[in-house]
């Protein structure tokens, strides 16, 4: 099933061309429920994480090889990466933060998790942080680009080709504050990584999915730390 999933993503990318818009999204079906702890009686407000990433634009290859993510040269290879131009509004911070909110809410660690709307909460807890990295790379396959000229036979050939991918998310200066007494309960950095090989494709669309999965790994670690804080914390 995974093979067909990535083939489908690649084919959809071809048809959508440069107008494709991708979400920061992943499945929450496997998120364990952690209700019953100290935080279960309180709301959590999450401020939009500040984007402090170093851009790759200075390394971008200017070419006209067709639709798809932009490309960079890294480690002597050419890679597709999850370029801003295929996220809604050409930004990622709001969508990364919204996914963090959804993930935390699904864990049931807090009574309710909401996105900060400008109103300072009078009780409960406040989560803030910065996005240091949110990037995914997939090796460009020259073989796949050549095979596309050979019709069905070429398509079947592509199914047998593999391409390396890697993705990382780093959420830094992540803080949890009890708004009732302004007590700082957490200040950490969380890193999530995914890597491996998958079916090569012409345009590298799966980098967006891989970036999201690396975020999931980082948020899993965040939830682990928050759970530990909740087990040990009592107001004075």
N, C-alpha and C positions, 0 to 999 in steps of 0.2 A: 504493500500500500504506500509506503514512503516513496518508493521509486516513482509511482504514478503521480504522487502529490507534487514532487519537485518538477517532473516533466510538465504537469499542468500549469504550475506557476510560471515556468519558462515560456510556455506557449502563450499564456495570457499576456505576459510581458511584451511579446512580439506584437500582438494585436493592439495593445494599449499604446505602444510607442512612447514618445516623450511626454504624453499627457498623464501618465500613470501617477496616482497619488497613493502612498502607502501609509498605513497606520503603525503605531507602536503597539503591538498586540501579541498576546500569547494565551494559551489555554490555562484556566485556573481550576480545572477539574481535579487536579492532583494536589491542590493546596490543603494541607491538614488544618482542621478546625481546632483552635486553641482557646475556645471560650471557657470561662470559669475562673480565670486569673484575676489579679487585682485590677487590671485595666478594663475588664469587661463591663464595669459600671460607668465608664467615662468615654467621652468622645475624643477623637483625635482630629486635629486640623492640620492639613499639609499645605505649606506655602510652596509656590512654584519654585522648583530647584533652579538655581542660577547656572547658566551655561558658561563655563569657563574653559571649554575645549580649545585646543590649538587647531586651527583649520588646516586642511590639506590643499587648499586652493593653489598654493605656490607650486605644488607638484603635479597639478592636474594636466593630463594629456589632452591637448586640443586636437580632436579628430572628428571624422564624420562617418564612423563605422556603423551608424544606426542608433536605434533607441537603447535605453538602458542606463544604469548608474554610470557616474563618471569613473575615470580610471586614474590610478596613481602608480608610480614606479616605487617599489619597496623591496628591499633585499634582492635586488637585481632582477625582479620579475614584475610583470604588469598585472595589476589587480583591479577588479571592480570594487567599489566601496559604496556604502550607504550614503550617497550624496544628498545634501539638503533639498535639492531641486525636486525630489520625488516625495517629500513630506508636505502635508498641507501647510500652506503659508511659508514654506521653505524654512521652517524652524522645527526644533525637536523638543525643547525644554517643556512646553505645555503638555505635549503628548507623553513624554517620559513621566512627568509628574502625575498625569491622569492615570497612567498605568500603575504607578506606585500606589495611588489611592485605591484603585480597584483590587490590587493584590492584597494590600493590608486589610481592606474591608472583607475580602473573601476568607482571610485567616480567622476572623471573628475574635481577634485578640482584644479589640476595643469594641465598645457598644456600637459606635458608628464612626466611619472615617469619611471626612469631607474635604473637598478642595477649598483652600482659602479664598474667600470672595471679597476681601478688603475689610471685613468686619473683624475686629480683634476679639477672640473668644474670651469670655469672662471666667470660664472654668474648663476643666479638661486638660488636654496636652497639645503641644504645638511641635510639629516636626519640620525642620528646615534642612537644606543641604545644597550642594553644588555638584554639577555634572562635569567631572574632569575628563572622562572618556565615554563615548558611546559610538563605537565604530565596529564595522564588520568588513572583511575582505574576502574575496573569492578570486582564485587564480584565473586569469583570462586564458581560454583554451584556443590556440591557433588551429588545432585540429578540428574543433567544433565549427569554427568559422569557415574552414575549408569544406567540411562535410555538408554544409547547408546547400551547396551548389549541386548536390547529387540526389536531390529529391528524397523519396522514401528510403532508398538505400542509405543515403547520408544521414537521415533521421535515425535509423536503426543503429548506424555506426556511432552516433553521438551517445546513445543509451549505454554504450560500453565504455565511454570515456569518463575518467574521474578528474575532479579538480579539487585542490586543497582550499579549505576555508578556515578562517579564525575570526573570532569576535570577542570584544571585551567591553565591559561597562565598569567605570569607576565612579562611585558616588562618594564624594569627600566632604569633610566638615559637616557631617550629618549630626544634627543635634536634636535632642528631645527635651522639652522644657515643660515643667508643671506650671501652667499659667496662674495658678492660685497663689503661688509663692515665688515665682520666677526661678525656681530651683532647676539647675541644669542636671539632667539625669543621664545623658548620653552624649558623647562626642567621638565619633569614629569614622573610619573610611571603609567602604565595602566594595569588593571587586568580584565581578562575575565573568567567567570565561567559558567559551565553547569552541571546539576545534575538531577538525577531522577532514574527511573527503566525501564528496557527493558527486552526482552526475554533472558533467560539464554542460554548460549551456551557452548560447550565443551572447546573452546580454547580462547575465549575473544577477537576475532579480532576487534570488534567494538571500542576498546579503541583508535585505531588510528584515526577513524573518530571523536570520541568525543574530542580528543586532538585538532584536527583541528578546531572544532566548538568553543572551548574555545579561540583559537587564533582569530577567527572571532570576538568574543565579544570584545576582547582587542583592535583590530584594529578599530572597530566601535567607540570606545571611543577616540582613537587617532585621527581619522578623525574629530570627534566633536571638539576636542581641536584645531586642525589645522584650521578648518573653523573659529573658534572664533578669532584665531590669524590673519587670513587673513582679517577679517572684520575690525579689529582695527589697522592693521599695515600700515604705510606709511613710505617710506624712507625719511630721513632727507635731 
